[in-house]
Structures are given as structure tokens and as C-alpha cells.
Amino acid sequence: MEQARRPETMARITTPALAQAFIDEQLAALRAQIGDRKVLLALSGGVDSSVVAALLIRAVGRQLVCVHVNHGLLRKGEPEQVIEVFRNQMDANLIYVDAVDRFLDALAGVAEPEAKRKIIGKLFIDVFAEEAKKLDGISFLAQGTIYPDILESGPVKSHHNVGGLPAELNFELVEPVKFLYKDEVRVVGKALGLPDGMVYRQPFPGPGLGVRCVGAITRDRLEAVRESDAILREEFRLNGLEGKVWQYFTVVPDFRSTGITDGLRTYEWPVVIRAVNTVDAVTAEVAELDFGLMAHIVDRITHEVKGVNRVLWDLTPKPTGTIEWE
Ligand code: XMP
């Protein structure tokens, strides 16, 4: 039976030297476990799967097969960054799957939040399993499980679970960061040479922008979410707020309001800005932000994002509002 608890003697990984010691130990363990066999990994580009990929690339090189599924609900630039970092810089064996149309077609007309989550989760497993089936000689499935995933089964994690794995993915598991806390995964990622934008990334839900495009997802509103999110992130970075505010993003509701641009009446969507601080995501408080900066962001979003004529700022703590809108 595999050990399910972090060893009590394991020191908290807080420094580059401690990260290096962890990496050396893991490389030896991974090589011993894997030998000359092949490992499969679903690489989302999030911190956990990226660190697992970087570790395995060092340990077994191209015996690792990474599959990056683009479901169309990723933030602007993310699929490109996965390809750049892993395929171009680390020479990973990376399969890129463009499943955008499949996801958006399956989601068309589906408005209920949990139904959307279920479709996204199930289709993700289906697409990944289809890729696995095409590959020969896979022996292991690597996963970016971290220690809180093992410890917690609270409200946050309940909507991450999409059910068991299908037979095509029934491989022996490789989980090199399963005893690490998130901050330790980041220290290890930094020591592995991953870019800061990947290592210090804010939390991002599995269903991605899908839960921020309220109600039934349409391609045009989804683009408005993606573009406004990119502007918000850019402005937070330029104004030194990256890493200071815990989570910040935009939401596009499924209603329109009247506006006026260049003397002409418009009837377009609003963008909602949400920026919160929290310790554990169970409760959260609204981040206090400079009003001049907010006005500048409003100006950019209303001028640069197609189909948007109004910006709202969500000032609701959790409770009563969840962090996400769906
Ligand atoms: P809520 O909206 O419940 O979110 O206050 C708490 C934290 O969890 C993230 N979140 C998710 N993460 N899959 C995920 O992997 C999900 O379906 C999901 N829903 C919410 C949310 O971004 C916040 O950090």
C-alpha cells in the first residue's frame, strides 16, 4: 500500500537549496520507478502539472508524453506558452490537441453552471483518453496531485472531481509532488527553471473561462471574457499588483444594457471585475484598489473589447458571493 501521508520528518521546502535537494531525490526515485518505460501526462500549463512535467522531462526526457488539450476556455496566450516552454525550450514530447470546436459545440445552449462543469470535465477526460488510446506502450500516468488535494475534500475540491478514470487511462500513477503544499510546488518550479508567469500564476478553475462566461457560452462573449481578462492581468502586472492580490479576473454576464459611443446608441454586454484576497478560498474579501487605476482599466476595456459598453466592479465578499460567478 502506498504511503498516503507526508512523512513527519520532511522539512518544509522554502529555499532554492531545499528545492534542489527535493529535485535530486525525486529524479532518482522517478528513474528507479519508470526505468525505460513511458509516462503520460495531461499538461494544462497550471503550476502543478507544469512542475510535474519539468521534473519528468529531467528524469526521463522524451519517455514522457505530454498531452495539452486546448478546450478553448484557457486564458489569452496560455496554449502558446505551453508550446513555447515545453516543446521549444525543454524539448518535451508534447502532443497539442485543438479541441476548441468540440468543447464549444458540446457547451452550446447549456446554461446551468454544474451542467457546464460536467460537460467540460467529461469531455476533457474523453479527449485525453482518445489521445492515450492512440499511443503505444504507455505504462504510467503522471498527475499533478498536491498534498491539499489528498487532505481536503471540502467545497473547493468537490467541484474539481469529474469521476473516475476510464479503462484507457488505467495506468500506474506517478505523483512526484503529492506531499507538497502549493508554496513548495512554486519553489520547486522556480528551481526547475520554469518562467515566473507559470510558477506564480494565480489560481485558475479547471473549467477555465467557461465559468466566467455566465450562462450559455457563446464565442463572442467568451472572447470578451478572454480579452478583458488579458487587459486586467496586464494592468495588474504593470501596477505591481501581481502576486499581491490573490485572484483577479473578469466575468461577462449574459445580459446587455444601453450605451453610447461616438454619438451612436449601443446595446452591449457589461464586463464585471472581480479581485479578491483570501487565505484558503473558503472566505474571501474584496481587494481595495486604487480608483484611478480602476478608471483606467474601465477605459481600456470599454475601448478595446468588442461588444462591451460598461464595466462593473463586484464588491461582494465571500460569503455571500462565491469567488467565481458560477
Ligand atoms: P468559489 O467560486 O467556490 O471558488 O468561491 C473558490 C476557489 O476555487 C476555484 N474554483 C475552481 N477550481 N475547478 C477548479 O479547479 C472548479 O470548478 C472551480 N470552481 C471554483 C476558484 O477559482 C477559487 O479560487
Residues whose N, C-alpha, C, O or C-beta is under 5 A from the ligand:
A	BS01	XMP	V156 H159 H160 P203 F204 P205 G206 P207 A281 T322 I323 E324
